[in-house]
Structure formats: structure tokens, C-alpha cells
Amino acid sequence: MAKRSSGVFVDIRQIEVFLAVMQESSVTRAAERLYLSPGAVSLQLHNLAAELRTELFVRSGRRIIPTEQALRLAEHAREVLRRVREIQQDFSNVPGDDSRPFHFATGATTLIHRLGGPLRLLRKRFPHADIHVTVAATEGIVAGLLDRRFDLGLISLPWPQKDLTILPLFEEELLVLRPSKRNAAGGVVHSIRPAELADVPFLLYPKTSNMRLMIDRFLGELGLQPRVIMEADDTEAIKRLVEAGFGYSILPQFALRGRNVHFQTLRVAGKRLIRQQALAMPQTEYPRALTTAIAEFLQSELAAG
């Protein structure tokens, strides 16, 4: 038979019972407070005293008096219970109580043009959440999700979905931009033939980005090899460069709204370039409840919008 080690084994329930008796100075009142029987409270005290090999209470008539050892133990027990409560709160999986930092990542275009209202409502819905927002491209967001720097990300599809849970949101068309010498009406989409794009200068996203991969694939299907003269990862910067007459581009439709712009928006005749926007979170056996709750909230708000 294995010998028991000489260490002390005290569980949290024993500490809770002990502190209740200390505060109430009565086994009966402590039992009522803890919704236990007096016998169960007495047994917990007996086991605690036996584990510590010391006397904790002595009787004086109907009253129980804490010993010096009990007073010493109470100081330690209160600190232990406080730390246990901190741990429970820190690992709480109740969305409304979760105050740990929550990291959400999204692209700049979607943040500017789609997320203003939903994020304001999100802060009201989860007032205790410590929400941090990071602006990044899809490839950076996915990397951050996989190494757990981000809890939730809004990404562009298609993207390999390995080790990610995906919640589809909405589709967004990408349109061709052409410089215009005169103010153009925002929202009006003209038509253009593929041959008209054969030798024009393009300002596009960096070649390593997910958006650029979609654009290059689309142009390749049209039989075009774009003549790229500049690359930038900022949609607003590309828009301004197109307006200044540097070249054509292909950008998300939601970023092109507005009046008095110096570019025309165009759609290749008979062809549409569509990206799917989606929420992504790491696949895990123990998902954080706040992540799931925020994802469902944003999905609902963006679908309604």
C-alpha cells in the first residue's frame, strides 16, 4: 500500500465553510447561510482540523470559540479565497462578465464603411468587455488568429479555412476605377470591355495580399496581364492616386461611395468580381463565450445593415 505523503490537503469548500463559521460564530447559522446541514458543516470542520493537525474551535456552552490557530488560519484562508475568486473571474466563460482583453481585427475598408454603427452598438451590448481593434489585411488577421493574438477577425474570402471557424457575412463587388477629368457621380457604374484594360497602368494592392490574388485571378480569367506601376495596401491612398490621374485600379464597392469624385466606376461587361466577407475565429475545444457572443452579434448587425 502506498504511503500518504506528509503534505496538507485542504480544499476550497473546507475554507468556505471554515470562514462562514468564523463569521457567524455558530455552526447552525453557518449551515443556513451555506445551505448545508449542521452535521455537514461539523464534518467539514473536523476534516479540516484533522488535515491541519490542530484544534480550531472549542466549545463554551452553546457557543464555539476560535482558537489562536483558527485566527491564524483565517488570515491565510481569506487571502486564498480572494485569489481563487480572481482566478474564477479571470477564466469566467460568461460573456457579460468577461472583462479580459478582447482583440478584434478587421480590414480598414470594412472598418470605415461598414463597422461604425455595429461597433458602437457592440460596446453598449457588452459594457464590461475590454475590446481592442486592430486594422490589418486578411493574411495578417489569419496569422493573428492562428497564433491567438486575435480572438475574432473579419476577413475576405476565399481563404483556406483550415483551423478556423467561419461565419459568412455579406458579399461585396470589386469595381474598376478610371481617372476622370470632371467630377463623376458616385454610385453610377459604367461598363467596360476587357480589351480596354489591356495596356492601361494599374495601381493595385501588394502582390502578397489576398485581395491582389483575387484581382490577379480575375484579370487572368479575362486574358489580361496587368501593367502594375504602383502598389499600396491602403484603399484610400489608391483612390486618391487614381483621382490624381496615375492609373486605374480595382477596389471594393463600399469604399467608392460619395459625391464629386474624380474617377469613374466600371464593371467588366458580363463579369463580376465578388469577395465574400466573413468572421473567423480559431477552432478550439473550449471556445471563449465572449468570442462566440460577439461574432453572433456582429453577424446579426451586419446582415441587417
N, C-alpha and C positions, 0 to 999 in steps of 0.2 A: 504494500500500500504506500502510495506517495505521501511524503510528509508535507504538511501545510507549511508555507513559508511564514516567517515571523512578521510580515508586513501587516499594516492595518487596512481593513476593507470596510469603508463607510460609503453608503450610497446616498444619493441626493434626497430620497424620500425620508431617510432617517434624520437628515439635517433639518428638513422642513418640519417634521414632527417635533423634534427637539426644540427648535426656535419657537414654535407655536406654544409649547408647554411653558417655555421661559417667559413668553409674553403674557400668557393667560394666568400663570401660576396655578393651573388646575388642569388635570388630565381630562376631566369631563368637558370643560369649556373648550379646550384644545380639540377634543374629539368632535364636538359640534361644529367648530369652525372648519375642520378638515373633512367633514362628512365621513368620519370613521367611528367605529365603536370605541368606548374607553378601553376595552380589552386589547384592541389592535394598537392603540397608542401606547399602552403599557408595554406590549410586546416589543414594539419598535425601540422604546427607551431601554428596555432590558437588553436587547441585542446590541444596541449602540454602546451601552456601558460595558458589556462583555467584550466587545471588539476592542474598545479602548483600555480595558482592564482597569477601570476606575469607577468610583461611585459618583453619580451625577446629581441625585436628589436624595434628600432624607425627609421623612415624614414628621410633621409636628401637628398632631391632632388630625384634622381633615385637610390640612394644607401640606404642600410639598415645598421644601426649601432647597434651592440650588446650592451645591457645594462650591468651593473655590475652583475645583476642576471644571465644573459646569460653566462658571463665569468666564474662565479662560477659553473654554471651547466655544462659547457663544461669540466671542470676538472673531475667532477664525471662521466659524460657521457663517456669520453674516457676510464676510468677505467672499467666501466660497460661493454662497448663494448669489451674491451680486454678480460675480464673474460668470456663473452659469447662466444667469438671465441675459447677460450681454451676449454670450455665445448663442443662446436660443434666438435672440433678436437678430443677430448678425446673419444667422442661417435660416431665418424665418422664410417660408415659401408662401406667404400670404401677400398678394400684390399690393393691397392698400397699406400694409405695414412695412413694406420693403423700402428702406431708406439708403441702401448701399448704392454706390455709384453705378449708373446705368449708361452704357455707351452705345449710342445710335449713330450710324454712318449713312451718308447719302451723297449723291452727286449734287453739284452746285446748281445745275439747271432745274432739277426737280425741287430742290430746296427753295429756290427763288420763286418758281412759278406754280408750285402745287402744294407745298407743305406749310405755308404761313399759317393759315387757319387751323388745319389739323393739329399743328404743334401747340398753338395757343390753347385749344380745347384739351389736348393731352395733359398739359400742365395743370389744368383745372381738375381733370378726371383723376390724376394721381398726384395730389399736392405734396406728398411726402417723398416722392421719388427724386433722387438726385441725378437728373438727366443731363448728359453731356452729348453734344452733337459734333461730329467730325465730318468734314467735307472731303470726299475722295472719289476717285474713279472706281468703276466696278471691280477691276482687278485688285486694287488696293483694299477695297472693302472685303472682298472674299478672303484675301490673305489675313486680314484682321479678324474675321470671323473664325477662321480655322485655327488661329493661334490664340483665340479667346481674348483678344484686345477689344473686340466689339461684341455686344450682346445681340444686336439686331442691325441689319443693313438693308437699304433699298438699292437694288441692283438692276442692271439691264440684262435681259435675256435675248438671245441664247447664251448660256454659260454652262459648262459641265457641272452637274448638280451633285457630285459625289460629296458625301459627308455634310450636306446641307439640307435643311427643311425649307421648302419653297412655298410661299403663299402668293399666287398671282394677283396683280392689282389692276392694271389697265394697259391698253395698247397706245402707242404714240407713233405717229408717222414722222419720218425724217424727210425734209424737203430740200430741194436745190435752191441756193441763193445766188442771184446775179446782181452785180452793181447796177444802180440806176442813177442817172444824172439828175433826175427830178424826184420829188417826194412821191413815194408809192403808197397806195392804200394798203394798210396792214390787213391780213386775213384773206386777201384775194390770191388764189393760186392759179397760175397760168400753166400752160402745157409746153413741153419742150421735147424735141426728138433726140435720141441718143447721139446721132451724128453731130448735133450742135455742141456736144460736150467733148468732142474728140481731141481737140488740141487747146482747150482753154486752161489757164493757170488755176490751180486749186489751192485753197488754204484748208487743211484738214487736221483732225486730231492726230496725236502721235501714233506712229505705226505700231507701237506695242500695246495700244489701248483696245479694249473690247469694242468701242464704238468704231474705231478705224477698221477693225477686222470685218465688222458688218458692212461698212461702206465699201471697202475694197472688194468684198464678195459680191455685193450688189453691182458695182461697176463692171466687175469681171463677167457677170452674167449678161451684161449689155454689150460685151465685147470691147470694153474700154480699158485702157491703161492710163490712169490719171497722171497728168503732169503736175506734181506737187511742188510748189515753190516755197511754202511755209507750213510749219506745224505749230500748233498751240493746243494746250489742254483746257483752255478757258473759253467757253462758248461766247461770252460777252465780248471778249477780245477779238475772236474770229469775226463776229458780227460787225464790229467797228472797222476792222480791216477790209471786209467786203464793201462796206459803205464808202470807205476811202478809195475804192477802185482797185485794190490789189489783186483781186481774183474772185473766183466762185468758191462756194463751199456747200456742204450738206450738213444741216443742223436739225435738232428736234423741233417739231412744230410749236410746242408750247412756249419755246423761247423766242418765237418770231412775232408774237402779237405786239400790237402797238400802232400808233399813227405816225405819219410823217417820217417814215424810214427811207433810207436811200438804197434800198435793194428790192428786187422782185423775188417773190417765192414761186417756185416752179415744181411741177411734178412730171416725171418722165412719162410720156404717153403710154398708157396701158400697163404701167409698172408702179408698184408701191413698195417703199422700203419701210418696214414696220419693226419697231422694237417693243418687246414686252417688258413692262416694269413689274418688279416683284419684290416682296420682302423675303429676306433669307436669314436663317438663324442656324447655329451649329446643331447637328444631330447629337443628342446626348441621352443617356439613360435617365438622367434626373434633370429635366428642363426647369429653368427658373420660371416660376409662375408669373413674375412681373414681365418677363420677356414675352411669354405667350399672350398675356393680357394686353400689352401694348401693341403687339403685332395684330391681334384681332381688332383692337380699337382703330388703328390706322387703316387696316384693310376696309373696315366699315365706312370710315370717314372719306377715304379716297374713292371708294366705289360710289358713294353718294355724290361726291363732288364731280 
